[in-house]
Amino acid sequence: MPTINQILLFGGLTVLTNLPTSTCKLFNPLTNKFTPLHQKLTVDRCRHSSIYLPSLNRVLIAGGESTESISLSRFFGPALPSTEFFDPVLRTLTSAAGMTSWRALFSLTLIPPSDHVLACGGNYLEMWSFSTWASVWQTTTPCEFFIP
């Protein structure tokens, strides 16, 4: 990842309304200041995961819960299968291949040298992986692989 000496923050819950947000910010630990990014996530999301993919120089943002799902249940509403990429150089967001099932409160792990991303855990039992070469999700019950 390009050295920007800042921390990327995507989505989350707002303090006043306790609802998910689509905001994106950079936090500079040297100045202790937040800088909002102009582009927003494609959907409000909280309880999601993200991971940097060195081979693509992108951050994969996956799953979570949306405003609609949170309003249905204050704790564990239906999760999102959607994913998107953040380009740290251009500071843009683009849609990515969606997971084949909904997932929230889970982890993403990069599996070198294949550059697959393993999605495991959360409030759903299935496992998936994402291929960074093919940009597809594959079922690996109970995980999921992302293969870009």
Long-range contacts (C-beta under 8 A, 24 or more apart in sequence): 1-52, 1-54, 1-57, 1-59, 1-88, 2-57, 2-88, 2-89, 4-88, 5-29, 5-30, 6-35, 8-50, 8-59, 8-86, 8-88, 9-34, 10-41, 10-45, 10-48, 10-50, 10-59, 10-61, 10-86, 11-41, 11-44, 11-45, 11-46, 11-48, 11-61, 11-64, 12-46, 13-46, 19-44, 19-67, 19-70, 19-71, 20-44, 20-45, 20-46, 20-64, 20-65, 20-66, 20-67, 20-70, 21-46, 24-86, 24-93, 37-91, 38-91, 39-91, 39-92, 39-93, 40-93, 41-84, 41-93, 42-82, 42-84, 42-93, 42-95, 43-80, 43-82, 45-80, 46-70, 47-79, 47-104, 47-105, 48-80, 48-104, 49-106, 49-107, 49-108, 49-119, 50-86, 50-108, 51-108, 51-109, 51-110, 51-117, 52-110, 53-110, 53-115, 53-117, 53-132, 53-148, 54-110, 54-115, 55-115, 55-132, 55-133, 55-148, 56-85, 56-132, 56-148, 57-87, 57-88, 57-89, 58-85, 58-86, 58-87, 58-88, 59-85, 59-86, 59-88, 60-84, 60-85, 60-96, 60-108, 60-117, 60-130, 60-146, 60-148, 61-85, 61-86, 61-93, 62-99, 62-103, 62-108, 62-119, 62-130, 62-146, 63-99, 63-102, 63-103, 63-104, 63-106, 63-119, 63-122, 64-104, 65-104, 76-104, 76-105, 76-123, 78-102, 79-103, 79-104, 79-122, 79-123, 79-124, 80-104, 83-130, 83-146, 96-135, 97-130, 97-135, 97-136, 97-137, 97-146, 98-137, 99-128, 99-130, 99-137, 99-144, 99-146, 100-128, 100-137, 100-139, 100-144, 101-126, 101-128, 101-144, 103-128, 103-144, 108-146, 111-145, 114-147, 115-147, 115-148, 116-145, 116-146, 116-147, 117-145, 117-146, 117-148, 118-143, 118-144, 118-145, 119-143, 119-144, 119-145, 119-146, 120-144
